[in-house]
Amino acid sequence: MASADEHKKAVESYIAALCAHNIDGYISHYDPECEVTLNGQVVIRSRDELKTKMEQRLSNPDYKVYIIEFLPIEGDDCVRFIVEDTDKSRKDETCIFSKEGKIVQQMITILGKQ
């Protein structure tokens, strides 16, 4: 089982892949049956859905995401952090990892523009 520090490195790696517009590198961090919620509503139910959604987002060649800070959270299987994208929109994200180190659930809350 991976540690919280290893999960933070995985988050940093998938953010780097996202910023490089490397969709395959990005989605490789997710379990095939992952679930993504946005403001409490399930919006994605699989890695394939995630890939389709992110391909649309990455059609903007200037799109980037930056980790602002990691936040404390209980448990070794999850990581919580704040990100900001090129539109200055901030999000509070929590990723829950499987024993294999893949993201099985990602909970995103939009915090607004900065």
N, C-alpha and C positions, 0 to 999 in steps of 0.2 A: 504494500500500500504506500502511495506517495505521501509526502509530508506537505504541510501548508506552504513551505518555501518552494517546493517543487511545483506546486499548483500555481504559485505566483509567477514562476518562470514560464510556465505554460501559457498563462495569460499574456505575459510580455511577448512571448513568441507568436501567439495568434494575432496580437495587435500589430506586431511588426509585419507579419504576412499580409494583414489587411491593408496597412499603409503602403506596402509594396505592390498592392493589387494582385497578390498571389492567392487566388481563390482556393486552389487545391491545398496549399499550405495552411490557409485559414481553416477550412472545414475539416482538415485532418485532425484537429483538436476536439472534434465533436463526436459523440456516440451516434451511430446510425438512427437510433430512436430518441434523439434529444428532443427537448421541449423548450421553447422560448416564450416567456410571457412579457408583455409590455403593459405597464400600469395595471397589473393584475389579470389581464386577459391573455389567454393562450393565443399566440399569433403564428407560431411555427410548431409543427409536430414531427419533423424528421430532418435529418441532415440534408436530404435532397431538397426539401422546401427551403431550408436555410441557404443552400447554394444558389437556388433560383433568386431568392430575395436579395442576396448580397451581390450577385452578378448585376442586378438592376442598379443597386446603390453604387457599385464600382464603375458604372458607365460614366460617371463624373471623374475625369482624370485627376482632378485636384482633391478628391475626397481623401481625408486622413482622419485618424482618431488618435488622441493622446491620453495616456494615463495621467491624471492629475494627482491622485493619491490612492494608496491602499488603505482600507478602513479595517478596524478590528472586527472580528467575527468569531464566534465560538465554533469549534470543530476543525478537524484536520482535513475534511473532505470538501471544504468550500473556501472561496476567496471573495471578498467584497472590495469594490473599488469605484472611483469616480472617473469618468472619461469625458473628454470634450472633443467634438468633431470640428471640421473646418467651418461649419456654420455657427460655431460658438454655442452649440446646444450641449448642455451637460446632462449626463445620465448617471444614476446610481445603479451599478450592476453587481449581481451576486451570481457566481458560477458554482454549481455543485458537481463534483467529479465522481466518476465510478472508481472502483478498485483498480481498473486498468489505466486510470489517469485521463479518461476522456470526459468531456463536459456532457452531463446527462440532463441538466436543467440550468437555464440561464434566466434570471429574473431581472428585468430592466424597468427602472422608474425614471421617467423624464423629469428633470429638475428645472428645465427652462434654459433660456439663453443668457449668456453672461455678457 
